[in-house]
């Protein structure tokens, strides 16, 4: 189980996909050493490696979802907990392996543009 803390100096990034096996864990790892951020990842499916929780949603400053369907599921299941987090859809299909160089490059470009 993740232990989550909020720090005023860090931006908390949550990466969500369906099963938390390929895209979101890749994003979590890619941005884990990025300055000024804390990262976590989870899945929205019941069989996810790390299933999304209200605690994770409330912890996050920015939630990156991989597909529009993830945003819909997130809002349906955790809408009451989305009071402050910004939700951004990256439009990255489930076509990549864990840490695949093309996925890493896509994440760096799309998430990097948001983080500045």
C-alpha positions in Angstrom: 0.0 0.0 0.0 1.2 3.5 -0.9 1.9 6.0 1.9 0.9 9.4 0.7 2.0 12.7 2.1 1.3 16.2 0.9 4.1 18.7 0.6 3.6 22.3 -0.3 6.9 22.2 -2.2 6.1 19.3 -4.4 3.5 18.7 -7.1 1.8 15.3 -6.8 1.3 13.6 -10.1 -1.0 10.6 -10.4 -0.9 8.6 -13.6 -3.9 6.4 -14.4 -4.6 3.7 -17.0 -6.7 0.6 -16.9 -4.7 -2.1 -15.2 -1.6 -0.3 -14.0 0.8 -2.6 -15.8 2.3 -0.7 -18.8 1.5 2.9 -19.4 0.9 4.4 -16.0 3.8 2.6 -14.3 6.1 3.7 -17.1 5.0 7.3 -16.6 5.4 7.0 -12.8 9.0 5.7 -13.3 9.9 8.3 -16.0 8.8 11.3 -13.9 9.9 9.9 -10.4 13.2 11.7 -10.6 11.7 14.9 -12.2 12.5 17.9 -10.0 9.7 19.2 -7.8 7.3 16.3 -8.3 6.1 13.2 -6.4 4.6 10.4 -8.6 2.2 7.6 -8.2 0.3 5.4 -10.6 -2.8 3.2 -10.4 -5.4 1.5 -12.6 -9.1 1.9 -12.8 -9.9 -1.7 -13.5 -10.8 -4.1 -10.6 -7.8 -6.3 -11.5 -5.3 -3.5 -11.6 -1.8 -4.0 -10.0 -2.5 -1.0 -7.8 -6.2 0.0 -7.9 -7.1 3.7 -7.8 -8.4 4.9 -4.5 -10.1 8.0 -3.1 -6.9 8.6 -1.1 -4.8 8.7 -4.3 -7.2 11.0 -6.0 -7.3 13.4 -3.0 -3.5 13.3 -2.8 -3.0 14.3 -6.5 -2.5 17.9 -7.8 -2.6 16.7 -11.4 -4.1 13.4 -12.6 -3.0 12.2 -16.0 -5.3 9.7 -17.6 -4.2 7.8 -20.7 -7.5 7.7 -22.5 -10.8 9.6 -22.5 -12.6 6.5 -21.1 -10.3 6.7 -18.1 -11.4 10.3 -17.4 -15.0 9.1 -17.6 -14.4 6.2 -15.2 -12.4 8.5 -12.8 -15.2 11.1 -12.6 -17.9 8.4 -12.2 -16.1 6.6 -9.4 -14.2 9.4 -7.7 -16.1 12.6 -8.6 -16.6 13.6 -5.0 -12.8 13.4 -4.4 -11.8 15.5 -7.5 -12.3 18.8 -5.8 -8.8 20.2 -6.5 -7.0 17.9 -8.9 -6.5 19.0 -12.5 -7.4 16.0 -14.9 -5.5 15.8 -18.2 -6.1 13.2 -20.9 -2.8 12.3 -22.7 -4.6 10.3 -25.5 -2.0 7.5 -25.3 -3.5 4.2 -26.6 -2.7 0.8 -25.0 -0.2 0.0 -27.7 3.1 0.0 -25.8 5.2 -2.2 -23.6 6.5 -1.2 -20.2 9.3 1.4 -20.6 9.1 1.1 -24.4 11.3 4.0 -25.8 8.4 5.3 -28.0 6.1 5.4 -24.9 8.8 7.1 -22.8 9.3 9.8 -25.6 5.6 10.3 -25.9 5.1 10.7 -22.2 8.1 13.1 -21.9 6.7 15.3 -24.7 3.1 15.3 -23.5 3.6 15.5 -19.7 6.7 17.7 -20.1 4.6 20.2 -21.9 2.2 20.5 -18.9 5.0 20.6 -16.3 7.0 23.1 -18.2 
